[in-house]
Amino acid sequence: MRFSRKSLGIPYALFLLIFVAAPLLFLFYYAFTDGQGQFTLANLLHFFSDPNTLGTMYYSFIIAIVTTAVCLLLAYPTAYILATTSMSRGPVILMLFVLPMWINFSLRITALKEILSLIEGNLAMYPFLNTVIGMTYDFLPFMILPIYTTISRMDGALREAAMDLGAGRVQTFLRITLPLSLPGIISGVSMVFLPAMTNYVILDMLYNSTYIMGSLIGSYFSAYNWHGGSLISLILLALICVFTFLTDTEDEGAVRGGALL
């Protein structure tokens, strides 16, 4: 029995239809209807008029921005050293950063909670700090890996040529290494920023009672307010799409700029 390429794509198409397209249609339906199934924009107006909802979005952005910045500050030097130095055990050291990802997420955060409790005592006294520490601990490998991959694939002859032409180490880094590593940075930022906006499990486990977008959506659905929860989910999805589009555009620009250099 022979199968064409189109026939082999049918299972994948059915998967997308059932688990992607159908849930999105339900979200759109509940987001723009009321309890009687009538079309309404009340959910959208309530989102932008409710200070609690806007405050939650603002707090989510702050958490995501700070977490992403800390991960980038820690990940870039680490990835740069591992990718550019002639260490025979560089891949082994890189594996040590990736190894915690193989352990259950809850176990990792529980272990971190015990360590922080020994240092701080009452974890509830520093909710924001603990959240940033927990998310940085969880998402740091996602920042290291793309930066390391980009720098390790970089042609070392470019740095050598720059230094032969009189550029110092700092100038070589700023003019050659950093621009050519921008695709890895953008990829790492995307992989950290977007999950950090919605990962409310870390907040709960580290005694941060403040809501972020993920926990706010969960609270709406737990209260059987599917209309409000669906609307917030769509807004978050739109933000993710815009952020992904912008990072893809910047990624292409970075590649072209690196090629010109």
Secondary structure by P-SEA (a helix, b strand, c coil): ccccccccaaaaaaaaaaccaaaaaaaaaaacccccccccaaaaaaaaacaaaaaaaaaaaaaaaaaaaaaaaacaaaaaaaacccccaaaaaaaaaaccccccaaaaaaaaaaaaaaacccccccaaaaaaaaaaaacaaaaaaaaaaaaaaccaaaaaaaaaacccaaaaaaccccccaaaaaaaaaaaccccccccaaaaaaaccccccaaaaaaaaaaacaaaaaaaaaaaaaaaaaaaaaaaaaaaaaaaaaaaac
